[in-house]
Amino acid sequence: MRLTPFRSCLFLLASLAALPAMAVEPPQANPTPRLLEPSLHLPKSGKPGEMRVALTFDACMGEADQRILSVLIDEKIPATIFVTARWLRHNPQTVALLQAHPDQFELENHGENHVPAVDVPVKIYGIAAAGSPQAVEQEVAGGARAMAASGLAAPHWFRGSTAKYDASAMAQIRAMGFRIAGYSLNGDGGSLLGASVAEKRIAAAKDGDVVLSHINQPTHAAGEGVARGILALKRRGVTLVKLSDVVDLSDQTLTH
């Protein structure tokens, strides 16, 4: 049978309808990076009965928590404090006070604008990450430049906002000459814990712990607990140190 043009068109459409449907892949969004949260521990002191704990604090922005700072100064307790450029600009008097106790306090790099050092666009705890290698470099180098402008010693350590990174950003930061400062004990839950919980966490620190707390939230209840927890460690006879007091620190990367 000879097909007319009209019948040929109908035949073709019917043939196509009989073919199996082809799946159409939707466009892929940027995948969520695998975030890493480095931990940091002190080596054993090697002295019978001695327990060592390092106190580290983040000064992200805002003011200084004098409840914590006064305990550190009055009790002559050493600490490592990670400062942002934003915090340095707004706290010159506290910076001068810390500089007046160079054997007790060391200041390290917490970045320029307190953005997570992750080189792809993502939000961590609601905070937008740097988002590119160039922005990671600006965050890290900008923090170091602000420290130099404030008359502080060149930093050796970097701890980014949220303390989370991706692998490529970690490699980039290390290539810039910084060690990445993890921790082993979260003392105040980002300064959001209640005073009693923060106190118990810090007071229970074990030999080799590196404690992370915040020293920039004077209106949060956690600061009161941090101060009491530090005093509890001292009463226990724990040797409290800053990071530079320890020659060899053991660090590893935890994945989340």
Beta strands, then each sheet from edge to edge (+ up, - down):
strand 1: 36-41
strand 2: 52-59
strand 3: 79-83
strand 4: 105-109
strand 5: 123-124
strand 6: 127-128
strand 7: 157-158
strand 8: 179-180
strand 9: 185-186
strand 10: 210-214
strand 11: 239-241
strand 12: 250-255
sheet 1: 1+ 12-
sheet 2: 4+ 3+ 2+ 10+ 9+
sheet 3: 4+ 3+ 2+ 11+
sheet 4: 5+ 6-
sheet 5: 7+ 8+
end
